[in-house]
Amino acid sequence: MSKLNIPPNQRIFKEGELNNAMYIILQGNVEIYFTVNNSQTRLALMKPGDFFGEMALFSSNPRSATARTITNCELAVIESKQQLENFLVKNPKFAAKMVSIMADRLAKTNELLISSMEKAVAKKIEFSTDLGGDLKSDVGATG
């Protein structure tokens, strides 16, 4: 595992990039955000002891968000599943914290997904209801 020192307002990784490292904040603060229609939405403000980028170790998908430093940062960099496993074996308290945080993140993701699906279904129902109303008036006018 290596360490990085990064000054404020520097990008660590960008959404869409292929980068297989996970980071643990030793000092400083990091912002995680994503961009939609040129508008940035903050997902999290990370502090010492927090970690981010862990999904890159488990999948080869591009980054789903951007990470940048807010203050001077010292980061531990884990670049493989093997390094992560070794680190977790040596740091069981961190391992327990990581499992808990990842479970929370998964629960929040599930809530967002369910909410998004409910909105999509509601729009579909609204559309079919509106369409049905138009058809009834058309049928009434010709009948």
Summary of the structure (lengths in Angstrom):
residues: 143
radius of gyration: 22.1
end to end distance: 77.0
largest distance: 78.8
contacts: 365
relative contact order: 0.17
helix: 45%
strand: 29%
